[in-house]
Amino acid sequence: MWAILREPCDENIIRSQSPEAQCSKPRGRWILAATILASGMAFIDGTVVNVALPALQTNLNATAVDVQWVIEAYSLVLAAFLLVGGSLGDHYGRRRIFLIGVWAFAMASAACGCAGNIHQLIAARAFQGLGAALLVPGSLAIISNSFSEQERGRAIGTWSGLSAITTGIGPVLGGWLIEHVSWRAVFFINLPIALLVILISRRHVADSAGKENRSIDWLGAILAAFGLGALVYGLIESSRLGFRDRTVTGVLILAASLLFIFCFIESRLSHPMLPLTLFRSRMFTETNILTFLLYAALGGTLFFLPLNLIQVQHYSPTAAGAALLPFILIMSLLSRWSGGLVARCGPRPPLIVGPLVAALGYALFLPPSIGGSYWTTFFPAIVAIGLGMAISVAPLTTAVMNSVAQSRAGVASGVNNAVARTAIALPEGLDPAARQRIRATVDEAFVEGFRSVAAIGAVLAGASALTAFITVGHSRK
């Protein structure tokens, strides 16, 4: 789900690199245009898909578990292959792998738009995740290798600001397209963007490769992908079949076995995809636990919120998309300010206060029922969650990146990204009065279920604050 927020360590990937080739100002603008459009394509797609869930659930006759896989298929593949995407760029050229990622993302977007059933859509979303795993680290590496150290900060600021704007535009644009065109249009819109990125990149972006020629840990990548896939599949199916079901139990055992083998093999390799020595840093381990709790709370709530707004509260798709704007705007405006808090008071205070404010936001989702003004029901909760996450994300990023050596900043970023990503039809033949009563009962049941999700979110965010209070100090190690 997690494209609503820019990945926790994106900026730190850029800061950790050294430029191989500095570019002129005109060429630098073209490079920024290509990387911002490519990243924005992934960000917009992520925010739009959540707003599109009710429409595609209805049009494709999908269950709640099916539409959850529309989100998870993308996030899972992206998380599993993010580190591999960066390694491929280092080996075979960053522009080359970046363009392959853009092309793959575009083709997958076309497949999403043409999907005839929910299973085709899920498969196409997984392929989208693979394309994003190639283009996202590639875009960041291209920026870092194209600007001098003096210019890089300004490039980061431009990339961050415009990426935030595209993220904010996504839900509103997607809602309008769903309402006036089709949910399929939210995927087809990626095609002209991808074509523009390819044209700019071929003309203005120079290719570059890493100085080190380390072998790619394909075995680790395969084990991680299948292990995480089995884990996510088991957890999702458990909501439908229960943990006592033999299939669910078997899949979870398989996941645990694959991930155990993955860790064992990674500990034996000289150049593993995931250096386990990273976890010798207490700060690195503790802040990733905190990340898991905080993002699990957010992911569950924001998955069901558009469904609540559109299916139960009867918001239009455009209005449901606009309902999330306060969250995105607060994140965009305050994240840089909160990043400065670490220098003034260390990571511990914001990592305690931020999750507590977010927990208050989840708790504010508990009173609203059906109906009522947006400004008195959902707006206060969305603002509080946005404020809590804005206070938390930048200090969390800094704490993670300060906990490891600069030479491993990219790997640390990949781990933190992976952690962040790894957390109605009615019967025919009824009279109108009966249908209305059943509809009201279903709506009330959904609201009760949403309250449970919000309550779990509040508990997870509170646990995140407690984790920071107990474990996170001012030491980097």
C-alpha positions as CSV (number, residue, x, y, z in Angstrom):
1,M,0.0,0.0,0.0
2,W,2.8,2.1,0.8
3,A,3.2,4.5,-2.0
4,I,1.1,7.1,-0.2
5,L,4.3,8.0,1.5
6,R,7.7,8.5,0.0
7,E,9.9,5.6,1.1
8,P,11.6,6.3,4.4
9,C,15.1,6.2,3.1
10,D,14.8,7.5,-0.5
11,E,16.6,10.8,0.2
12,N,19.4,9.0,2.2
13,I,20.1,6.8,-0.9
14,I,20.8,9.9,-2.8
15,R,22.9,11.5,0.0
16,S,25.0,8.4,0.3
17,Q,26.2,8.4,-3.3
18,S,29.1,10.2,-4.9
19,P,28.6,11.7,-8.3
20,E,30.5,10.1,-11.1
21,A,29.6,12.7,-13.7
22,Q,28.5,16.3,-12.9
23,C,26.0,17.8,-15.4
24,S,25.2,21.3,-16.7
25,K,22.2,23.1,-15.3
26,P,20.0,22.7,-18.4
27,R,20.9,19.0,-18.6
28,G,20.3,18.7,-14.8
29,R,16.8,20.0,-15.3
30,W,16.1,17.3,-17.8
31,I,17.5,14.7,-15.5
32,L,15.3,15.9,-12.7
33,A,12.3,15.9,-15.0
34,A,12.9,12.3,-16.0
35,T,13.5,11.0,-12.5
36,I,10.6,13.0,-11.0
37,L,8.2,11.8,-13.7
38,A,9.3,8.2,-13.3
39,S,9.0,8.3,-9.5
40,G,5.8,10.2,-9.7
41,M,4.3,7.6,-11.9
42,A,4.9,5.0,-9.2
43,F,3.7,7.3,-6.4
44,I,0.5,8.3,-8.3
45,D,-0.3,4.8,-9.2
46,G,-0.1,3.7,-5.5
47,T,-2.3,6.5,-4.2
48,V,-4.8,6.1,-7.1
49,V,-5.2,2.3,-6.6
50,N,-6.6,2.7,-3.1
51,V,-9.3,5.1,-4.3
52,A,-10.0,2.7,-7.2
53,L,-10.6,-0.4,-5.0
54,P,-14.4,0.0,-4.6
55,A,-14.9,0.5,-8.3
56,L,-12.8,-2.5,-9.4
57,Q,-14.2,-4.6,-6.6
58,T,-17.7,-4.0,-8.1
59,N,-16.7,-4.2,-11.8
60,L,-14.6,-7.4,-11.4
61,N,-16.9,-9.0,-8.8
62,A,-14.0,-9.3,-6.4
63,T,-13.9,-10.1,-2.7
64,A,-12.2,-8.0,0.0
65,V,-9.3,-10.6,0.0
66,D,-9.0,-10.2,-3.8
67,V,-8.7,-6.4,-3.7
68,Q,-6.2,-6.7,-0.8
69,W,-4.0,-8.8,-3.1
70,V,-4.2,-6.0,-5.7
71,I,-2.3,-3.9,-3.2
72,E,-0.1,-6.6,-1.7
73,A,1.1,-8.1,-5.0
74,Y,2.7,-4.8,-6.0
75,S,4.2,-4.1,-2.6
76,L,5.5,-7.6,-2.1
77,V,7.4,-7.9,-5.4
78,L,8.7,-4.3,-5.1
79,A,10.0,-5.0,-1.6
80,A,11.5,-8.4,-2.6
81,F,13.4,-7.1,-5.6
82,L,14.3,-3.6,-4.5
83,L,17.9,-4.5,-3.5
84,V,18.3,-6.6,-6.7
85,G,17.2,-3.6,-8.8
86,G,19.9,-1.5,-7.3
87,S,22.5,-4.2,-7.9
88,L,21.5,-4.6,-11.5
89,G,22.0,-0.9,-12.1
90,D,25.5,-1.0,-10.6
91,H,26.4,-4.0,-12.8
92,Y,24.8,-3.2,-16.2
93,G,24.3,0.6,-16.1
94,R,21.9,2.7,-14.1
95,R,20.2,4.4,-17.1
96,R,19.8,1.0,-18.9
97,I,18.1,-0.7,-15.9
98,F,16.1,2.4,-15.1
99,L,14.7,2.5,-18.7
100,I,13.9,-1.3,-18.5
101,G,12.0,-0.6,-15.3
102,V,10.1,2.3,-16.9
103,W,9.2,0.1,-19.9
104,A,8.2,-2.8,-17.7
105,F,6.0,-0.5,-15.5
106,A,4.3,0.9,-18.5
107,M,3.6,-2.5,-20.0
108,A,2.3,-3.8,-16.7
109,S,0.1,-0.7,-16.4
110,A,-1.4,-1.4,-19.8
111,A,-2.1,-5.0,-18.7
112,C,-3.8,-3.7,-15.5
113,G,-6.0,-1.5,-17.6
114,C,-7.0,-4.4,-19.9
115,A,-7.5,-7.0,-17.1
116,G,-10.6,-9.0,-17.7
117,N,-10.8,-10.4,-14.1
118,I,-9.3,-9.8,-10.7
119,H,-6.7,-12.6,-11.1
120,Q,-5.3,-11.0,-14.3
121,L,-5.2,-7.6,-12.4
122,I,-3.3,-9.1,-9.5
123,A,-0.7,-10.7,-11.9
124,A,-0.3,-7.4,-13.7
125,R,0.2,-5.5,-10.4
126,A,2.9,-8.0,-9.4
127,F,4.7,-7.2,-12.7
128,Q,4.3,-3.5,-12.0
129,G,6.1,-4.1,-8.7
130,L,9.0,-5.7,-10.6
131,G,9.2,-2.6,-12.9
132,A,9.1,-0.3,-9.9
133,A,11.9,-2.3,-8.3
134,L,14.1,-1.4,-11.2
135,L,13.1,2.2,-11.8
136,V,12.9,3.5,-8.2
137,P,16.6,2.8,-7.1
138,G,17.7,3.7,-10.7
139,S,16.1,7.1,-10.5
140,L,17.7,7.9,-7.2
141,A,21.1,6.6,-8.3
142,I,20.9,8.7,-11.5
143,I,20.3,11.9,-9.4
144,S,23.2,11.1,-7.1
145,N,25.6,10.5,-9.9
146,S,24.6,13.5,-12.0
147,F,25.0,16.4,-9.4
148,S,27.9,17.7,-7.4
149,E,27.8,17.6,-3.7
150,Q,27.0,21.3,-3.6
151,E,24.1,20.9,-6.1
152,R,22.8,17.6,-4.8
153,G,20.9,19.1,-1.8
154,R,19.0,21.4,-4.1
155,A,18.2,18.5,-6.5
156,I,17.0,16.5,-3.5
157,G,14.7,19.3,-2.5
158,T,13.3,19.7,-6.0
159,W,12.7,16.0,-6.3
160,S,11.1,15.7,-2.9
161,G,8.8,18.7,-3.3
162,L,7.6,17.7,-6.7
163,S,7.2,14.1,-5.7
164,A,5.0,15.2,-2.8
165,I,2.9,17.3,-5.2
166,T,2.4,14.3,-7.5
167,T,1.5,12.1,-4.5
168,G,-1.1,14.7,-3.4
169,I,-2.6,15.0,-6.9
170,G,-2.9,11.3,-7.3
171,P,-6.1,10.6,-5.3
172,V,-8.0,13.6,-6.6
173,L,-7.0,12.9,-10.3
174,G,-7.7,9.2,-9.8
175,G,-11.1,9.8,-8.2
176,W,-12.1,12.1,-11.1
177,L,-11.0,9.5,-13.7
178,I,-12.9,6.8,-11.9
179,E,-16.0,8.9,-11.6
180,H,-16.0,10.3,-15.2
181,V,-14.1,7.8,-17.3
182,S,-13.3,4.4,-15.7
183,W,-11.1,2.8,-13.1
184,R,-9.0,1.4,-16.0
185,A,-8.0,5.0,-16.9
186,V,-5.9,5.3,-13.7
187,F,-3.6,2.7,-15.2
188,F,-3.6,3.9,-18.8
189,I,-2.5,7.3,-17.6
190,N,1.0,5.8,-17.0
191,L,1.6,5.2,-20.7
192,P,2.2,8.7,-21.9
193,I,4.2,9.5,-18.8
194,A,6.5,6.5,-19.4
195,L,6.9,7.5,-23.0
196,L,8.0,11.0,-22.0
197,V,10.5,9.6,-19.5
198,I,12.0,7.3,-22.1
199,L,12.4,10.1,-24.6
200,I,14.0,12.5,-22.1
201,S,16.3,9.8,-20.6
202,R,17.6,8.6,-24.0
203,R,18.5,12.2,-24.9
204,H,19.7,13.8,-21.7
205,V,20.6,11.1,-19.1
206,A,24.1,9.6,-19.3
207,D,24.6,5.9,-18.3
208,S,26.8,5.0,-15.4
209,A,27.8,1.9,-13.5
210,G,29.2,1.2,-10.1
211,K,33.0,0.9,-9.6
212,E,32.6,-2.5,-7.8
213,N,31.8,-5.6,-9.7
214,R,30.3,-7.8,-7.1
215,S,28.2,-10.8,-8.1
216,I,24.4,-10.6,-7.7
217,D,22.9,-12.7,-4.9
218,W,20.2,-14.3,-7.1
219,L,19.7,-17.2,-4.6
220,G,19.0,-14.7,-1.8
221,A,16.7,-12.7,-4.0
222,I,14.7,-15.8,-4.9
223,L,14.5,-17.1,-1.4
224,A,13.4,-13.7,-0.1
225,A,10.7,-13.3,-2.7
226,F,9.2,-16.7,-2.2
227,G,9.5,-16.5,1.6
228,L,7.9,-13.1,1.8
229,G,5.3,-14.2,-0.7
230,A,4.3,-17.3,1.3
231,L,4.2,-15.2,4.5
232,V,1.9,-12.6,3.0
233,Y,-0.3,-15.2,1.3
234,G,-0.7,-17.1,4.6
235,L,-1.6,-14.0,6.6
236,I,-4.1,-12.8,4.0
237,E,-5.8,-16.2,3.6
238,S,-5.9,-16.5,7.4
239,S,-8.5,-13.7,7.5
240,R,-10.8,-15.9,5.3
241,L,-9.9,-19.5,6.4
242,G,-8.5,-19.0,9.9
243,F,-5.1,-20.0,11.3
244,R,-6.3,-23.5,12.0
245,D,-6.8,-24.2,8.3
246,R,-4.2,-26.7,7.0
247,T,-3.4,-24.7,3.9
248,V,-2.8,-21.6,5.9
249,T,-0.7,-23.5,8.5
250,G,1.3,-25.2,5.7
251,V,2.0,-22.0,3.8
252,L,3.2,-20.2,7.0
253,I,5.5,-23.1,7.9
254,L,6.9,-23.0,4.3
255,A,7.4,-19.2,4.7
256,A,9.3,-19.6,8.0
257,S,11.4,-22.4,6.5
258,L,12.3,-20.3,3.4
259,L,13.2,-17.2,5.4
260,F,15.3,-19.3,7.8
261,I,17.2,-20.8,4.8
262,F,17.6,-17.3,3.4
263,C,19.1,-16.0,6.7
264,F,21.4,-19.1,6.9
265,I,22.7,-18.6,3.3
266,E,23.1,-14.9,3.7
267,S,25.3,-15.5,6.7
268,R,27.6,-17.6,4.6
269,L,28.1,-15.4,1.5
270,S,30.9,-12.9,1.1
271,H,28.6,-10.4,-0.7
272,P,25.0,-11.2,0.4
273,M,21.9,-9.3,-0.7
274,L,21.2,-8.7,3.0
275,P,24.3,-8.4,5.2
276,L,23.1,-9.8,8.5
277,T,25.9,-7.8,10.3
278,L,23.6,-4.8,9.9
279,F,21.5,-6.2,12.7
280,R,24.4,-6.1,15.1
281,S,23.5,-2.4,15.5
282,R,20.9,-2.2,18.2
283,M,19.6,1.1,16.8
284,F,19.2,-0.4,13.3
285,T,17.2,-3.3,14.7
286,E,15.1,-1.3,17.1
287,T,14.1,1.4,14.6
288,N,13.1,-1.3,12.0
289,I,10.8,-2.8,14.7
290,L,9.4,0.6,15.2
291,T,9.0,1.0,11.5
292,F,7.1,-2.3,11.2
293,L,4.6,-1.3,14.0
294,L,4.0,2.2,12.7
295,Y,3.5,1.3,9.1
296,A,1.3,-1.7,9.9
297,A,-1.0,0.6,11.8
298,L,-1.2,3.0,8.8
299,G,-1.5,0.4,6.1
300,G,-4.5,-1.4,7.6
301,T,-6.4,1.8,8.3
302,L,-5.8,3.5,4.9
303,F,-6.6,0.3,3.1
304,F,-10.2,0.3,4.5
305,L,-10.7,4.1,4.6
306,P,-11.6,4.6,0.9
307,L,-13.9,1.6,1.1
308,N,-15.7,3.1,4.0
309,L,-15.9,6.6,2.4
310,I,-17.2,5.3,-0.9
311,Q,-19.3,2.2,-0.1
312,V,-20.7,3.2,3.2
313,Q,-20.5,7.0,3.6
314,H,-21.5,7.4,-0.2
315,Y,-18.6,9.8,-1.1
316,S,-17.9,10.1,-4.8
317,P,-14.5,8.7,-5.8
318,T,-13.2,12.3,-6.3
319,A,-14.4,13.3,-2.8
320,A,-12.8,10.2,-1.3
321,G,-9.5,11.0,-2.9
322,A,-9.7,14.6,-1.7
323,A,-10.4,13.4,1.8
324,L,-6.9,12.1,2.1
325,L,-5.3,15.4,1.0
326,P,-4.8,16.8,4.6
327,F,-2.7,13.7,5.5
328,I,-0.5,14.1,2.4
329,L,-0.2,17.9,2.7
330,I,0.8,17.7,6.3
331,M,3.4,15.0,5.5
332,S,4.8,17.1,2.6
333,L,5.0,20.4,4.6
334,L,6.3,19.1,7.9
335,S,8.6,16.2,7.2
336,R,11.6,18.5,6.5
337,W,10.9,20.4,9.8
338,S,10.7,17.2,11.7
339,G,14.0,16.0,10.2
340,G,15.6,19.0,12.0
341,L,14.3,17.7,15.4
342,V,16.9,15.0,15.4
343,A,19.8,17.5,15.4
344,R,18.1,19.5,18.2
345,C,16.9,16.8,20.5
346,G,17.9,13.4,19.2
347,P,15.6,10.8,17.7
348,R,14.0,9.6,20.9
349,P,11.5,12.5,21.6
350,P,9.9,12.6,18.1
351,L,9.8,8.8,17.9
352,I,7.8,8.8,21.1
353,V,5.5,11.8,20.4
354,G,4.9,11.1,16.7
355,P,3.4,7.6,17.2
356,L,1.4,8.8,20.2
357,V,-0.2,11.6,18.1
358,A,-0.9,9.0,15.3
359,A,-2.5,6.7,17.9
360,L,-4.8,9.5,18.9
361,G,-5.7,9.9,15.2
362,Y,-6.7,6.2,14.9
363,A,-8.7,6.5,18.1
364,L,-10.6,9.5,16.5
365,F,-11.9,7.0,13.8
366,L,-13.8,5.1,16.5
367,P,-16.8,7.5,17.1
368,P,-18.0,8.2,13.5
369,S,-21.0,6.1,12.4
370,I,-22.9,6.5,9.1
371,G,-23.4,10.1,7.9
372,G,-22.2,13.3,9.4
373,S,-20.0,16.1,8.1
374,Y,-16.5,15.2,6.9
375,W,-15.1,18.1,8.9
376,T,-16.3,16.7,12.2
377,T,-16.0,13.0,11.6
378,F,-13.0,12.0,9.4
379,F,-11.0,15.2,9.1
380,P,-9.7,15.4,12.7
381,A,-8.5,11.8,12.6
382,I,-6.8,12.2,9.2
383,V,-5.1,15.4,10.4
384,A,-3.9,13.8,13.6
385,I,-2.5,10.7,11.8
386,G,-0.8,13.0,9.2
387,L,0.8,15.1,12.0
388,G,1.9,12.0,13.9
389,M,3.5,10.4,10.8
390,A,5.1,13.7,9.8
391,I,6.8,13.9,13.2
392,S,7.9,10.3,13.1
393,V,9.1,9.5,9.5
394,A,12.1,11.9,9.1
395,P,13.6,11.1,12.5
396,L,13.0,7.4,11.9
397,T,14.8,7.7,8.6
398,T,17.7,9.5,10.2
399,A,17.9,7.0,13.0
400,V,18.1,4.1,10.6
401,M,20.7,5.6,8.4
402,N,22.9,6.9,11.3
403,S,22.9,3.4,12.7
404,V,25.1,2.0,9.9
405,A,28.2,2.9,8.0
406,Q,27.8,5.2,5.0
407,S,29.1,2.4,2.7
408,R,26.0,0.4,3.6
409,A,23.5,3.2,3.4
410,G,21.9,1.9,0.3
411,V,21.4,-1.6,1.8
412,A,20.1,-0.1,5.0
413,S,17.6,1.9,2.9
414,G,16.5,-1.3,1.1
415,V,15.9,-3.2,4.4
416,N,13.9,-0.3,5.8
417,N,11.9,0.0,2.6
418,A,11.2,-3.8,2.7
419,V,10.1,-3.6,6.3
420,A,7.7,-0.7,5.6
421,R,6.2,-2.6,2.7
422,T,6.0,-6.0,4.4
423,A,3.4,-4.8,7.3
424,I,-21.2,-6.2,-1.9
425,A,-23.7,-7.7,-3.6
426,L,-27.3,-8.1,-2.4
427,P,-29.7,-11.0,-3.4
428,E,-32.1,-10.3,-6.2
429,G,-35.9,-10.3,-5.9
430,L,-36.2,-8.2,-2.8
431,D,-38.6,-5.3,-2.3
432,P,-37.0,-1.9,-1.9
433,A,-37.7,-1.7,1.8
434,A,-36.0,-5.0,2.5
435,R,-33.0,-4.1,0.3
436,Q,-32.7,-0.8,2.3
437,R,-32.8,-2.6,5.6
438,I,-30.2,-5.1,4.5
439,R,-28.0,-2.3,3.0
440,A,-28.2,-0.5,6.4
441,T,-27.2,-3.6,8.3
442,V,-24.3,-4.3,6.0
443,D,-23.1,-0.6,6.3
444,E,-23.3,-0.8,10.1
445,A,-21.4,-4.0,10.1
446,F,-18.7,-2.5,7.9
447,V,-18.4,0.6,10.2
448,E,-18.0,-1.8,13.2
449,G,-15.3,-3.6,11.3
450,F,-13.6,-0.4,10.4
451,R,-13.7,0.6,14.1
452,S,-11.9,-2.6,15.0
453,V,-9.2,-1.8,12.3
454,A,-8.8,1.7,13.7
455,A,-8.5,0.3,17.3
456,I,-5.8,-2.1,16.2
457,G,-4.0,0.8,14.5
458,A,-4.1,2.8,17.7
459,V,-2.7,-0.1,19.6
460,L,0.1,-0.6,17.1
461,A,1.0,3.1,17.0
462,G,1.0,3.1,20.8
463,A,3.3,0.1,20.8
464,S,5.6,1.9,18.4
465,A,5.8,4.8,20.8
466,L,6.4,2.4,23.7
467,T,9.2,0.7,21.7
468,A,10.9,4.0,21.2
469,F,10.5,5.0,24.8
470,I,12.1,1.7,26.0
471,T,14.8,1.1,23.4
472,V,15.7,4.2,21.4
473,G,18.4,6.3,22.9
474,H,20.8,8.9,21.6
475,S,23.5,6.4,20.6
476,R,23.9,5.5,17.0
477,K,25.0,1.9,17.7
